Amino acid sequence: MTERKWQSYEEVANYLLNQFAAHFGVGHFESKQVVPGASGTSWELDAKGCSAGGSTFLVVECKRHTKSGINQAITAALAWEIQDVGAKGGLLISPVGLQTGARKVANASNIVEVVMSENSTTQDYMMRFLNQVCIGYTESAVVSDSFSVTVHDKDGNIIKD
């Protein structure tokens, strides 16, 4: 079965977040998991950023929306989820970023906007967060070499080419 683009996006985001965990004030990020909320419901987190001591954590939400920015309703839902699970804050990752109203909600709710290109891989990516831009780029090249041998006799005549 082929992997869905959103699923790959979440996995790449988790991998890259771990590369930049210190920028977000956490020790590491864990993959998708279910966390209980104070409301009595459970929440599926796309990833979870854990502090070194494990006393605090961040909720990560990935939205691979490619046509328009994330709206304030989605951001407000994440703000409630953060509150319900007792997280310190959250990250909202998308290729396009947040709409104006969503950005206001994020700023009021300790949600960091992370823009990650839609077709990012663990090696080729662009991530923008906290006034930083991180880029990974790989290129491959083909190198070939050849040689020839010419055998001469003691008088300098070519014996084999």
N, C-alpha and C positions, 0 to 999 in steps of 0.2 A: 504494500500500500504506500502511495506517495505521501510525503509529509506536506501538510498544509503550509502555505506561506506564513500565516500568523504564528503557527507553532515554531517554525524555524526562526522567525523574528524574535519570539520570546526567548528561545534558547541562546541565540546570539547575544541578545541584550543581557542575559544573565552572565554569560561568559565575559563580555566586555565590562559590565559593572564590576565584576571581581577584579579586573585589571586596574580599575580606577576607584576601588572601594574607599581608600583613604580620603579622597576628595569629598566623599559624602559622609565622612565621620563614622564609618563602620569598619569592622574587621573583615567581613566577607558577606557574600550574597548566597543564599540558598535557593534552590529551584522551586518550582511550583509546589504549593502545599495548601492544606486546609487549616484554618486557624479559627478557634471559637471566639465569638463575640459576646460582650456583656449582655446584649439583647436576647441571648439564647439561640441565636442563629449562628451558622458557620459561614466563613468567607474563604473562597478559593483565591489565593494570592498568586500572581504570575511569578513573583520572586519575593524574597524577604531579605532585607539587609540587616545583619546582626552586629551589634557592638561587640568589641573584643571580650567583654565580660558576660555578654548575653543578657544584660539587664534592660537594654532598649533595642528597639528594632524599627525598621522602615518598611512600609508596604510598597510594593512595586506593581504598577499597572501598565501593561503594554497595549497600545492601540495602533495597529498598522493601517490607519486611515490615510489614504493617499490623495484624496480629492479635496478635502477641507480640514481645517484645524479642529482640534478637540473642543467640543462645546462646554458651556458652563454646567449643564446637567450632568454630564459624565464626570466632570471635575468635582462637583458637589457630592455625587455618589461616592467618589473616592474619599472625600473629606469625611463623610459619615462613616465609611468603612474604617478609616484610620482611627477615628474616635471610638468606635465600637470595639475594636480589637486592642485598644490601648497602646497603639504605636506612637512613636515620637513624631512621625511625619511620613511623607511618601514621595515617590518618584512617579511621574506620568511620562511615559516614553511613547513618542510617535514620530513619523517621518515629517509631518507638516508643522507640528507644534500646537500651541493653544490659541483659541480665539480670544478676543479682548475680555469678555466676561469671564471666561474660564481662567484667564491669567489673574484676574482680580480675586477669584475664589481660591486659586492656588496660593497666591501671596498671603491671604488671610488664614490659610490652613496648613502652612508649613509643607507645601507640596512643591517639589522641584521639577521644573519643566526640563525634559531631556529630549532633544531632537536627534534621532538616529535614522540615517537613510534607509529607505524601505527594503533595499536588496543587500543590506550589510551582511558580511560574513565575519568570521572570527579574525580574518587577516585583512580584508578590504572593507573599510567602514568609514563613516563620518559620524561623530557624536559631538553635540554641542550642549553644554550644561555649565551652570555657574560661571558665566563669562569666559568659558574656555572652549576651544575646539580641538578635538582629538581625531586624527586621521591615521588610518592604516592602509597601506597600499603595497601590493606585491606585483612584481613584473617578472616574467620568465624570459630567458634568452637561451637560444640554442648555440652551443659552442662546438665547433668541429675542428678537427685537425687532420692533416694527412702528411705522409712523407713518402719519398721514393728512394730506392736504393739502386745505385749503378755500380756494378762490379767491373774493375779494370784488372788487366793482367800487369805484370811487372814492367812492360813497355808502354803502358798507358792505353792499351787498346781495350775497348769495351767488350766484355765477355757476356754480360747479361744486363739487360735494362729493365 
